[in-house]
Amino acid sequence: MTKQKTYTHPSEPDFRGRIERTVQASSPDWPDAPATAGKPNVVLIVLDDTGFAHLGCYGSTIETPNIDRLAGNGLRFTGFHTTALCSSSRACLLTGRNHHAVGMRAVSNMDTGYPNMRGAVTKSAATMAEVLRDNGVSTFAAGKWHLAPMAECTAAGPFHNWPLQRGFNRYYGFLQGETDQFHPEITHDNHFVDQPKTAAEGYHVSEDIVDKSIGFIRDTVSIVPEKPFFLYLAFGAMHAPHQAPQDYLDKYRGKFDGGWDKAREEWFQRQKEMGLFPDETQLAPRNPGVKPWDELSENERKFAARLQDAFAAMLDHTDAQIGRLVTFLEELGLMENTLFMLVSDNGASQEGGPTGVFDEMKYFNLMAEDVGKAVTRLDDIGGPQSHSNIPWGWAQAGNTPLKWYKQNTHGGGVRDPFIVHWPEGIGRPGELRGQFCHAVDIAPTVYDVMGIEAPDVVAGVPQMPMHGASILDAFKDGKASPARSVQYFEMGGDRGLWLDGWKAVTHHARGTPFEEDKWELYHLDRDFSEYHDLAEKEPERLERMVARWWEEAERHGVLPLDDRGAFDLFRASRRPGMPTSRSRFVYYPPVSHIVSDACPPVFKGWRMVAEIEHDGGDGALIARGSINSGYALFIRQGRLHFDYNCFHDHTAVSASEKLSSGKHEVGALIERQEDGSGKVTLTVDGKNVGETRIPQLLLLISSLGMDLGRSLSPVCDDYAPPFVYPGRIARVIFEMPKARHEAAAGNADRAAVRAAMARQ
């Protein structure tokens, strides 16, 4: 009898067992389980727009006791660097590669048409979550994402750049670069959800994402306690809007009335006492445009102080949420074997301008803040009725002792806090670490800790080399050498290079030839604040470093350098097939929440019509934005209403008669006028039922998106959310006119760029 040949199964040609005709003659085999037992958990907390000095353990007088405790029982790094922007720093953190190389030169809201800025991380640079998940680790993300093109962040997808498709088992947070802390745009896994309670009931998004993080961890350690987890927790704090519960706002009332000069000097002295930098370090001079506090008007001082109060309250509140997470991990006995890291993605924000802003959308609309008007509403700052950001003076104080801000490659933009807590894997707790390191070094360090080799192929895609290196030696030894000798920087034309303790850096004026940029040179190991420019004393060294910058730029995909204007930068976002590339939008409610980047544009004016079957009930038909800016078409007390909210200046028009039951077409026509105002015509079944004039039609209406058939974030005080319309909405149609005013179109482009670059 001929012997039966061993069978090869089509789904597992490399099956290591034996398959014969019967199970009795065969032998089974199972794939090797990932060797995860005993490996540490990993928690990576990312703060937004938090400067080098903002945390208490880095010199500030803002209370951050829980973060300070982590630092006291762990390590503080003083040489940690980022890219100067959000999306790009996060791409580095999660992949271990430089941001230009992975397609995230700036923020994910834009695609410039070049490989270095696609608004998404290339598949050839797998995230930590993808690698850890494939090695048997549970992976969770909560909070801010901002690593997918915002045009993709709708219920229509595509979803391939969302957290679950980039390696996370679970996700809860917001996909945009910022969100209202009291009325966020929440995504749970792959779909939009409503916040679990209202702001009036005590909701705040920082508390919510920590609740969900705790829930994710509780589930996994209850069911598979032997399986380690990776939590990526990215707060909306400290990005604008700076919003906190009232008791935190009350706590800081008046604490910063002394001004930014006094605070900056005090924080600098505290940093010296902590030994955060060499004794010879000098406090950088005021950035251009930052006035001495004493030269401000009384109203300017009142406004700026209250804005900083709100910032401090928000940071204190965020610290409390981090404390809740730490307490939970301690109660479950998990902190001892958890690598717990906390970083900021860039320095303090400059988007508040010289005075600060009550609502940062004014900055995007090219509008100066009216400080005299703002001081009449000081008590609203930090609450749901504001969307504030701090002025330059307070931002530089937050970056003490450094110069410049987020978006810049000087220290104020790229040198940031980094705290490591890991009882089982660090040297003496409470020590400082001065070694240079960068966001690209985090992923290689995690792989080193977990005993994982960075894979050559992930999901069938060959992987680019890692650009970072493990800094695990520095965890244990304060005298360990830096893991790498060189790191480039580039952001919007600003450039820099760190090389063996020296730094060459230039601040680029957009629109000028790059060859005319003036490079500065600092011996960073001895000149922490980049105070003493040695360019004239050591021209040969500077020349070598500039040449090396170009080498690194070519190696890491930085080119082409790009400081193009607004229209060119956003041209690609209006290419055919994008959600905003049409002039006619038709929706069939009920539909999921629509993010702002996918909403019909407003700067040219628009016509909107809702086809309804009215049953006599009240509710919102179309609502875009929030109580700080937006518009709403709604039925109240049986009549049709339209409200246009221009930063709390409301323009309202109402129908004179109640709407009868039955089918109707109701809507509004908003026409932009030559002077930038808007004419509003309210219509029912094609008939004019009311007219009014909007004094100023905004270029960008709100960072929050749109809902149909309800208003989750109220646009005016005439109703309370969610104000669900009880009748049927068959269709909602938006029609955009052709650009009648080229100046308005150009300004809208510039506003869009400002908004995109600041939402990080």
DRENKOL-578139 format. One record per residue: residue in one letter; x, y, z of N, C-alpha, C in turn. Coordinates in steps of 0.1 Angstrom, whole numbers, plus 5000, padded with zeros to 4 digits. Example, Ala and Ser with C-alpha at 12.3 -4.5 7.8 and 13.67 -1.06 7.14 Angstrom:
<zabas>
a513249435078512349555078513249675078 s512849785071513749895071512950005079 
</zabas>
This chain:
<zabas>
m500949885000500050005000500950135000 t500550234991501350354990501150445003 k502150495008502050575020501450715017 q500450755025499850885023500851005026 k500951095016501751215018501151305028 t502051365037501551455047500951575041 y499751605046498951715040499351855044 t499351945035499652085038498352165038 h498052235049496752305049496852435042 p495852475034495952605026496152725034 s495552735046495552855054496852865063 e497552745065498752745073499752655067 p500352695056501352605049502552575058 d502852665068503952635077503552565090 f502352505090501852435102502952335107 r503252345120504352275126503952135131 g502552115131502151975135502151885123 r501251785124501151685113499751655110 i499351665097497951635093497951515085 e497251405090497051285082495551275079 r495151165075493651145071492751155083 t493251105094492451105106493151175118 v492351225128492951295139493751205147 q493451075147494150975155495650965150 a495850985137497150975131497851115130 s497151215134497651355133498151405146 s498851515146499351585158499051735157 p498451795167498151935167499352025170 d499152145168500052245172499352385172 w499852465181499352605183500452705181 p500052825176501052925175501652965188 d502853005189503453045202502753175207 a502353165219501753285225502853385228 p502453515226503453625229503953615243 a505253625245505853615258505753745265 t504553775270504253895277504153895292 a504153775298504053755312505153825319 g504853915329505853985336506354115330 k505954135317506354265311505654375317 p506254495317505554615324504454665315 n503454725322502454805315503154935310 v502555005301503055135296501955235296 v502155345302501255465302501955585296 l501555635285502155755280501055875280 i501255975288500356085289500956205281 v500156255272500656375264499856495268 l500456595273499856725275500056815262 d499256905261499256995249499657135252 d500457195244500857335246501257375260 t501957275267502457295280503957325280 g504357445284505757495283506657425293 f507957455291508957385299508757425314 a508257535317508157585331506757565337 h505757515330504357525335504057425346 l504757315347504457225358505157265371 g504557235382505157275395506557225397 c506857095392508157035394509157085384 y508757175375509557245365509657395368 g509157435380509357575384508157665386 s506957625381505757705381505257705395 t504457815398503657825411502257765409 i501957715397500657645395500757515402 e499657475409499657355417499457235408 t500457145408500357015401500856905410 p500256885421500856795431500956645427 n500056605418500056465414501256445404 i501356535395502456525385503856545393 d503856635403505056655410505456525418 r504456455423504756325430505256225421 l504756215409505356125399506856165397 a507156295395508456335393509356305405 g508856325417509556305429509956155431 n509156075426509355925428509955865414 g510255965405510755915392511856005388 l511856045375512856125369512256245361 r512956355361512656465353513756485343 f513356485330514356515319514256665316 t515456725314515556865311516056885296 g516356775289516856785276515956715266 f514656705270513656635261513156745250 h513056695238512656785227511556725218 t510856815212509756775203509856855190 t508856855182508956915168508457055168 a507857105178507157235179505757245175 l505157125171503757125168503156985172 c501856985173501156875179501156745170 s500556745158500456625150501756565148 s502756655144504056605141504756545153 s504656605165505256545177504656415180 r503356405179502656275182503056165172 a503256205159503656105150505056055154 c505956145159507256095163507156005175 l506356045185506155975197505655825195 l504755815186504055685183504755595173 t505655655165506355575155507855555157 g508455645164509955645166510655695153 r509955765144510455815132510255965132 n511056035124510856185122509656215114 h509056325117507756365112507656385097 h508656445092508656465077508756325070 a509456235075509656105069508356025069 v507456045079506255965079505056045074 g505256165068504156235062503356335070 m504056375082503356465091504156585094 r504556665084505456775085504756885095 a503456895094502756995103501556925109 v500356985107499156925113498356845103 s497556755108496856665100495756725092 n495456845094494356915086494756945072 m495956925068496356965055497156865047 d497056865034497856785025498456875015 t499756895015500356995006500656944993 g500456814990500756754977502156694977 y502856694988504156634989504256524999 p505156434998505156315007505356355022 n506056475024506356505038505156565045 m504056595038502856645045501556595038 r501156475042499956405038498856415048 g499156455060498056465070497756325076 a498556225074498456095079499756025080 v499955935089501255865091501255745081 t502355745073502455635064502455495070 k501955395063501955265068503255205069 s504255265063505655205065506255255078 a505555325086505955365100504855325109 a504955195113503955145123503955215136 t502755235142502755295155503155195166 m503455255178503755165189502555075192 a501355125190500155045193500154925183 e500454945171500454825161501454725165 v502654775169503754675173503454605186 l503054685196502754625209501554525208 r500454565200499354475199499754345193 d500654345183501054225176501954145185 n502454205196503254135206502454105219 g501154095218500354055229499954155239 v500054275236499754385246498454445243 s497554465253496354535251496654685249 t495954745239496354885235495054975236 f495255085243494155175245494555315242 a493655395236493955535234492755615239 a493055735245491955815250492355965248 g491456045244491656185243491956235228 k492856325227493056385214493856295204 w493456285192494056205182494856295172 h494156365163494756455154495956395146 l495756275142496756205133496056145121 a494856195118494156155105493656285098 p493756285085493156405078491756435083 m491456555086490156585092489056565082 a489356575069488356545060487856395060 e488656305066488356165068487556145081 c487556245090487056215103485556245104 t484756185095483356185095482856045096 a481556035098480955895099481055825086 a481355895075481555825062482955775060 g483855805070485255765069485955825057 p487055755051487555625055488155625068 f488255505074488655495088490155445090 h490855435079492155365080493255445088 n492955575090493855645099493355675113 w492155615116491655635129492355545139 p492255575152493055495162492955345161 l491655295159491555145159492255085147 q492355155136493055105124494555135125 r495055205135496455225137496955155150 g496255045154496754955164496154955177 f495155045180494555055193493354965193 n493254885204492054795205490754875209 r490954985217489855065221490255215220 y489255305217489555445217488255525222 y488555635229487555725233488155865234 g487655955226488256085226487756175215 f488556265210488156355199489256355189 l488856355176489756335165490456465160 q489856575164490356715160491456755169 g492156865165493256915172492856985185 e491657025186491157085199489657065200 t489157085212487657065213487257155225 d485957185225485357255237485357155248 q485957195260486057095271484657065277 f483657145275482357125281481357065270 h481657085257480857025247481756965236 p482456855239483356805229482656725218 e483456695207482956605197483656475199 i482856385205483356255211483256145201 t484256065199484255945191484655825200 h483855725199484055605207484355485197 d485555435198485955335188485855395174 n484855355166484755405152483555485149 h482855535160481655605157481555725167 f480755825163480455945172479455905182 v479655965194478655945205478456075212 d477356085220477056195227477856195241 q478156315246478856315259477856255269 p478356195280477456125289476556215298 k476956335300476156425307476456565302 t475656665306475756805301476756885310 a477156995305478057085313477357125325 a476057155325475257185337475257075347 e475456955343475456845352476956815357 g477856895352479256885357480156815348 y479856815335480756745325481956825322 h483056755321484356805315485056695308 v485556715296486156605288487356545295 s488156615302489356555309488956445319 e487856475326487356375335486756255328 d486156285317485556175309486556075303 i487656135297488556045291489355965301 v489556015313490155945324489255835329 d487955865330486955755333487055645324 k487055675311487055565300488455495301 s489555565303490855495304490855395316 i490255435327490155345338489355225335 g488155255328487355145324488055045314 f488755095305489555005296490454915304 i491254975313492254905321491554805330 r490454845336489754755345489254635338 d488754645326488254535318489354435316 t490554485311491554395307492254325319 v492454395330493154335341492254245349 s490954265347489954175354489854035347 i490054035334489753915326491153855322 v492153925318493453865314494553945322 p494653925335495554005343497053975339 e497353865332498753845328499153915316 k498153985309498454065297498754205300 p499954255296500154405299499354485290 f499254615294498454715286499354835282 f498954895271499555025267498455125267 l498555235275497555345275498155465269 y497655515259498055645253496955745256 l497255835266496255925271496656075268 a495956125258496356265253495256365257 f495556445266494556545271494356655261 g493156715261492956845253493756955260 a493956945273494757045281496257025277 m496957135276496657265279496357355266 h495857295256495457365244494257445247 a494157565240492857635241491757555235 p490557575240490057665250490457625264 h490857725272491257695286489957705295 q489457585298488157575305488357485317 a487757515328487857435340486557445348 p486257355357485157365367485357495375 q484157545379484157675386485057685399 d485057575406485857575419487357595416 y487857535405489257555401489457695396 l488557755389488657895385488657985397 d487857965407487758045419489058035426 k489757925426490957895434492057995429 y492058025416493158095410492858245408 r491658285412491258425410492258525417 g492858605409493758705414495158655416 k495458535414496858475417497858535407 f497458585396498458625386498358775383 d497758855392497558995390498959065390 g499959005396501259065396501959075382 g501458995373501959005359502958895355 w503258895342504158795337505658825340 d506058945341507458975344507758915358 k506858945368507158895382507058745382 a506058685375505958535376507158475369 r507558525357508658465350509958475358 e510258585365511458585373511358495385 e510158485391509958385402510158245398 w509558215386509658075381511158045378 f511858145372513258125369514058095382 q513758165392514558145405514158005410 r512957965410512557835414513257725406 q513357745393514057645385515557635388 k516157755391517557755396517757665409 e516857695418516857615431516657465429 m515957435419515757295416516857225408 g517757315403518957265395518557215382 l517557275376517057235363517957265351 f518957355354519857395343521157455350 p522257475343523457525349523257655355 d524057685366523857805373524057935365 e524957915354525258035346524158065336 t523057985336521958015326521358145329 q521058225318520458355319519058345313 l518158425319516858435314516758505300 a516158435291516058495277515358625277 p515758715269515058845268513558825263 r512758925266511358915261511358895246 n510458815242510158795228509658925221 p509858945208509359055202507859065204 g507359185207505859205209505459185223 v506259135232505859115246506259245254 k505259315258505559445266505859415280 p506559505287506659495301505259505307 w504959425318503659425324503259565328 d504159645333503759785338503359875327 e503759845314503359925303501959895298 l501359795303499959755298498959855304 s497859875298496759945303496159865315 e495359935323494659865334493759755328 n493059775318492159675312492959555306 e494159595300494959485294495459395305 r495859455317496359375328495259285334 k494059345335492959265341492659145332 f492559175319492259065309493258965309 a494559005308495658905307495758825320 a495558885331495658805344494558705345 r493358745341492258645342492358535332 l492958555320493258445311494258345317 q495258405324496258315330495658235342 d494658305349493958235359493258105354 a492658125342491958015336492857905332 f494057945326495057845322495457765334 a495757835345496257765357495157675363 a493957715363492857635368492757505360 m492857515346492757405338493857305340 l495057355342496257265345496057195358 d495657265368495457215381494357095380 h493257125373492257025371492756905364 t493556925354494156815346495056735355 d495756795364496656725373495756635382 a494656685386493756605395493256485388 q493056495375492556375367493756275366 i494956325364496056235363496256165377 g495956235387495956175401494956065403 r493756085397492755985398493255855391 l493855865379494355755372495455685380 v496355765386497455705394496955625406 t495955695413495355625424494655495421 f493955495409493355365405494455265402 l495555295396496555195393497255155406 e497355245416497955205429497055105436 e495755135436494755055443494754905437 l495054895424495154765418496554705418 g497454775425498854725426499554725413 l499254815404499854815391500954915389 m501155015397502055115395503555075395 e503854975404505154925405505754875392 n504854805384505354745372504754815360 t504654955361504155035350505155135346 l505555145334506355255329505455365326 f505455465334504555575333505355705329 m504955755317505655865311504655985309 l505156105311504356225308505256325300 v504656375289505356465281504456575277 s505056685271504256785264504656775249 d503656805240503956795226504656915220 n504657025227505457145222505357245233 g505957365231505957465241504657545241 a504657645249503357725251502957795238 s501657815237501057865224501258015223 q501458045210501558195207500258235200 e499258155199498058185191497158285198 g497458315211496658415218497058555214 g498158575207498558715203499058795215 p499258925212499859005223498959035235 t497659035233496659065243496058945250 g496158825243495258715246493958725240 v493158625239491858625232490758565241 f489558625241488458575248487958455240 d487958455227487558345219488658335208 e489358225207490458215198489958215183 m488758185181488258195167488358335161 k488458435170488758575165490058585159 y491058515165492358515159492358455145 f491558345143491458275130490658365120 n489858455125489058535116489758675114 l491058685118491858805115491258925123 m490658895134490059005142490859035155 a491159155157491859195170490859185181 e491459145193490559145205490259285210 d489059305213488559425219488659415234 v489759455240490059435254489059505262 g488659625258487659705266486359635267 k485959565257484759485257484959355265 a486159295263486359165270486359185285 v486859295291486859305305485459315312 t484459345304483159345309482559205311 r483259105307482858965308483958875314 l484758935323485858865329485458735336 d484258735343483858625350483458505341 d483258525328482958415319484158335315 i485358395317486558335312486858205319 g487058105312487357965318486157885318 g484957935316483657865317483157835303 p481957775302481457735289481157855280 q481157975285480858095277482158165271 s483258085272484458145266485258035259 h486158075251487057985243488458055242 s489058075254490158165256491458105254 n492458195251493858165251494658275256 i495858245262496658335269497458425259 p497958545264498758625255500258585255 w500958645246502358605244503158615257 g502958715265503758735277503558615287 w502358565288502158455297502658325290 a502658315277503158205270504658195272 q505358305271506858305273507158275288 a506358315297506558275311506458125312 g505558065305505357925306506557845300 n507357915291508457855285509757895292 t509657965303510858005311511857895312 p513157915310513858045307514058075292 l513258015284513558005269512858115261 k513258115248512758225239511858155229 w510958235223509958195213508958095219 y508158035210506957955213506857835205 k505757765208505257665199505257715184 q505557625175505657655160507057705157 n507957735167509257785165510257675169 t511457675163512457575166513457615176 h513357735182514057775193513557695205 g514257715217513857635228512457645233 g511857755232510457775236509457695229 g509857655217508957565209509257415210 v510457385213510857235212511357175224 r511657255235512157185247511057185257 d510757065261509457035269509656945281 p508756945290508756855302508756705297 f509356625305509356475303509656415316 i508656345321508756275334508556125332 v509456055339509455905338509255855353 h508255765355508055695367507955545365 w508955475370508955335368509855275379 p509255245391510055195402511055085399 e510654995390511554875387512654905377 g512655025371513555045360514355175360 i514355255371515055375371516155375382 g516955475381517955485392517355535404 r518055635411517455695423516355785420 p515155765426514055845424514255995427 g513656085420513756225422514956295415 e515756215408516856275401516456345388 l517356425383517256495370518056425360 r517656435347518356385336518556495326 g519756525322520056635313520356595299 q520356465297520756415283519756465273 f520256505261519456535250518656415246 c517356425244516556325238515356385231 h514656305223513656365214512456275214 a511356325209510156245208510356115200 v511256115191511455985183512155875191 d512655915203513355815212512355745221 i511155785222510155725231509855575227 a509455565214509055425209510155325210 p511455365206512555265207512755225222 t512555325231512755295245511755195250 v510455215246509355125250509654985245 y510154975232510454845227511554775235 d512554855238513654805246513154755260 v512354825266511754785279510954655278 m510254645267509454525265510154405258 g511454425255512154315249511754285235 i511354395227510754375214511754435204 e511954365193512754425182511754495172 a512154615168511254685159511154605146 p509954565142509754475131510154535117 d510554445108510854485095509654505086 v508554425090507354425082506154425092 v505254505089503954515097502854515088 a501854415090500754395082501054395067 g502154325064502654315050503354425044 v503554535052504154655047505654665052 p506654675043508054685048508154825056 q508954815066509054935075510255015073 m510155145074511355225073512155215086 p513455245086514255225098513755315109 m514055275122513755365133514755485133 h514255605136515155715136515655755150 g514855715160515155735174515955615180 a516455635192517155525199516755515213 s516855405219516455385233517255465242 i516555525252517255605262517155535276 l516955405275516855325287518055335296 d519255355290520455375299520355495307 a519755605302519655725309518655705321 f517655615320516755585331517555545343 k518655475341519355415352520555495356 d521155565347522355635349522355775345 g522455875354522456015351523656055343 k524655975342525856015335525955945321 a524955865318524955795305525055895293 s525755855283525855945271524555955264 p524256065257523056065249522955955239 a521755905236521655785228521955815213 r521955945209522255985195523056115196 s523656145185524556265184523956375176 v522856355169522356455160520856455159 q520156565158518756575156518456705149 y517656695138517356815130515956865135 f515656995132514357045134513957135122 e512657135119512057215109510557235111 m510157355110508657385112508357515105 g507557505094507157625087508257715082 g509457655079510657725075511657755086 d511157755099512057765110512857635110 r514157645113515057525112516057525124 g516557405127517557395137518257255136 l519357255143520157125143520857115157 w520657005164521456975176522456875172 l523756905175524856815172525856815183 d525956705190526956695201527056805210 g525856855215525756955225525757095220 w525757115207525657245200524357255193 k523857375191522657395183522757515174 a522457485161522257595151520757615149 v520357735148518857755147518657885139 t517557885132517158015125515658025125 h515158155127513758185127513458245113 h512658175105512458215091511258315090 a511458415082510358505079509758455066 r508458415067507858355056507758455044 g508058395032508058475020509458525016 t510458515025511758555022512558435017 p513658455009514458345005515058275016 f515158145016515758065027517258095028 e517858135017519258165017519558285025 e518558375028518758495035518558475050 d518158355054517858335069519158355077 k519058415088520158435097520258325107 w521358245106521458135115522158185128 e521758125140522358155152523058025157 l523958035166524757925171524857935186 y524557825193524557815207525257685212 h526057705223526657585229525557535239 l524657455235523457425243523857355256 d524857285257525257215270525557315280 r526057435276526457545286525457665286 d524657665275523757785273522357735271 f521757695282520457635282519357715275 s519357845278518357935273518557995259 e519657945252520058005239520158155240 y520958195249521158335252522358395244 h523458325244524758375238524958325224 d524658405214524758365200526258365196 l526858255193528258235190528558235175 a527558275167527658255152528858335147 e529058455152530258535147531558485153 k531558425165532758375170533258245164 e532258165160532658035155531958005141 p532258085131531558075118531857945111 e532957885113533257755107532457645113 r532257645126531357545132529957565127 l529557685126528157715122527957665107 e528957695099528857655085528757495084 r529557425092529457285092528157235096 m527557295106526257255112525157285102 v525257395095524157425085524257325074 a525457285070525657185059525157055064 r525357025077524856895082523256895083 w522757015085521257025085520756985072 w521357035061520856995047520956845045 e522056785050522256635049521056565056 e520856605069519756545076518356565070 a518156685064516956715057516656625046 e517756595038517556505027517356365031 r517956325042517856185047516456165053 h515856265058514556245066513356295058 g513556335046512356375038511856515041 v512656605046512256735049511856815037 l512556785026512356865014511156835006 p510456924999510957064998510557155010 l511457245013511057345023509857425018 d508957455027507657505023507157615032 d507157735027506557845034505557915026 r504857835018503857895008502657965016 g501958045008500858115014499658025016 a498658095021497458015025496757945014 f496558015002495757954992496457824987 d497757824985498457714980498457594990 l498557625003498557525013497257455013 f496157525011494857455012494157424999 r494857444988494357404975494057254974 a494957174980494757034979493556984987 s493257054997492057015005490757034998 r490757114987489557134979489557054966 r490456954965490456874953489156794952 p488756744940487556674939487556544948 g486356524953486256404962486256434977 m486756554980486856594994485456644999 p485156625012483856665017483456815014 t484456905014484057045012484357094998 s484557004989484857044975483657074967 r482457054972481257074965480657204967 s479657244959478957364961477557334966 r477157204966475857164970475957044980 f475357054991475456945001474056905005 v473756775004472456715007472656615018 y471856625029471956535040470556475042 y470556355047469356275050469256235065 p468856325073468756295088467856175091 p468156115102469256145112470656095106 v471656185108473056155105473856185117 s475056125117475956145128476556295128 h477056335139477756465140478756485128 i478756605123479656635112480756735117 v482056695116483156775121483256905112 s483857005118483857135111484557125098 d485657045097486357035084485556975073 a484456915076483656855066482356935064 c482157045071480857115070480857215058 p479757245053479657345043480357475047 p481157535039481857665043480857775044 v481257875051480357985055480758125049 f482058135045482558275043481858345031 k481358265021480758325009479258355011 g478758305023477258305024476758165020 w475558145023474958015019473458015020 r472857915013471457895014471257755020 m470357745030470057615036468557595037 v468057475034466657445034466557305041 a465557305050465157175056463757135052 e463657015046462356965042461856885054 i460756935060460256875072458856835072 e458456735080457056705083456856755098 h456156865099456056925112454856875120 d455156845133454056785141453656885152 g454157005151453857105161454857125172 g455857035173456857035184458057135180 d458757175191459857265190461157175189 g462257235183463557175183464457235173 a465657195173466657245164466657165151 l466757245140466757175127468257165122 i468957275123470357285119471157365129 a472157305135472957385145474457355143 r475157465141476557465138477357555149 g478357495155479157575164478657555179 s478857665186478557665201478057795206 i477957805219477557935225478558045223 n479758015218480758115216480758165202 s480358085192480158135179479558025171 g478558055162477857955154476558015149 y475757925143474457965139473457845141 a472157875142471157775144469857815137 l469257715131467957735125467057635134 f466057695140465257615150463857665150 i462957575156461557605159461357615174 r460857735178460557755192459257825194 q458457775203457057825205456357825191 g456657725183455857705171456357785159 r457357885161457757975150459257935146 l459557965134460857945128461758055133 h462958025137463958125142465358095135 f466058195133467558185129468358275138 d469458225144470358295152471758285147 y472458395145473858395141474658455152 n475558375158476358415170477758455165 c478058585166479358625163480058665176 f480658565182481358585195480458655205 h479258605207478258655217477558775213 d477758825201476958925195475958855186 h474758855190473758775183472858855173 t472658795162471758855152470658745150 a469458785153468358695153467158745145 v466458655138465258685130464258575132 s463058605133461958505136460858525126 a460158415123458958425115457858485124 s456958565117455958635125454758535129 e454658425121453458335124454058195127 k453158125134453557985138453457895125 l454257795126454357695115453157595116 s452457575106451357485107451857335106 s451057245110451457105109451457065095 g452356965092452456915078453756935072 k453856915059455156925052455457065048 h456757105050457157235047458657235043 e459057335036460457365033460757495040 v461557485050461957605058463457625057 g463857745057465257775056465657915057 a466957945053467458075054468458095043 l468458215037469458255027470358365034 i471658335034472658435040473458485028 e473458605025474158665014475258755019 r476558735015477558825019477558955010 q477659065017477659195011479059245009 e479159355001480559404997481259445010 d480659495020481259545032481559435042 g481359305039481559195048480459155057 s479359235056478159205064477359095057 g476259055063475458945056473958985057 k473258965046471858985046471158845048 v470258835057469558715061468058725056 t467658615049466258605045465758475050 l464758485059464158355065462958315056 t462858185053461858145043461058025048 v459858025045458957905047458257885034 d458457765028457757725016458057825005 g459257875004459757974994459358114996 k458558145007458158275010459058345021 n459258475019460058545028459158575041 v459658525052458958545065459758625075 g460858685071461658765080462958795073 e463458915076464758965071465559035082 t466859025081467759105090469159115084 r470059185091471359205086472359165097 i473359085093474459045102475559145100 p475959215111476959315109478259265103 q478759145107479959085102479758935100 l479958895087479958755084481258695086 l481458595095482758535098483258455087 l484658445086485258355077485258215081 l485458195094485358055100484458075112 i483457985113482358005122482657945136 s483357835136483557765149484457645147 s485157605157485957485156485057355158 l483857375163482857265165482057255153 g481657135150480857105138479457125138 m478657035131477257055129476456935132 d475256965138474256855140472956895133 l472156795129470856815122469856745131 g468756815133467656765142467956775156 r468956845160469256865175470456965176 s470657015188471757105190472457065203 l473556985202474156935214474957035221 s475457135214476057255220475257375217 p474657445226473757555223474457665216 v473757725206474257845199473857975206 c472657965212472158085219471358035231 d470858135239470258105252468758075250 d468258075238466858055235466357905238 y467357815239466957675241468057605249 a467757495254468657415262468957285254 p470257245253470557115246469956995253 p469656885245469956875231468956925221 f467856975226466757045218466456965206 v466156835208465856745196464556785190 y464556785177463356815169462456695168 p461156695173460356575173459756535160 g459756625150459156595137460156525129 r459756505116460656435106461356535097 i462656515096463456595086463856505075 a463256525063463456435052464856465045 r465156595043466356635037466756775042 v468156795043468656925045469656955033 i469457075027470257105015470957235018 f472257235015473057355016473557385001 e473457514997473957554984474857674986 m476057664980477057764982477057854969 p477157984970477258064958478658064953 k478858114941480158134936480758254944 a482158254945482758364952482458494946 r481758584953481458714947482458814951 h483258784961484158884966485558814968 e486458844959487758774959488558804972 a488358924978489058954990488658865001 a487258835002486758755012487258615010 a487358564998487958424996489358415000 g490158514997491558515001491658515016 n490958605023490958605037490558475044 a489558415038489058285043490158175042 d490958185031492058085030493058115042 r493458245044494358275054493858235068 a492558255070491958215083492058065085 a491757995074491757845075493157795079 v494257855073495557815076495857845091 r495457965095495758005109495057905119 a493857865115493057775124493757635124 a494157585112494757455111496057455119 m496857555118498157555124498057565139 a496957625144496857645158496057525165 r495457445157494657335163495557215165 q496657225173497557125175498157135189 
</zabas>
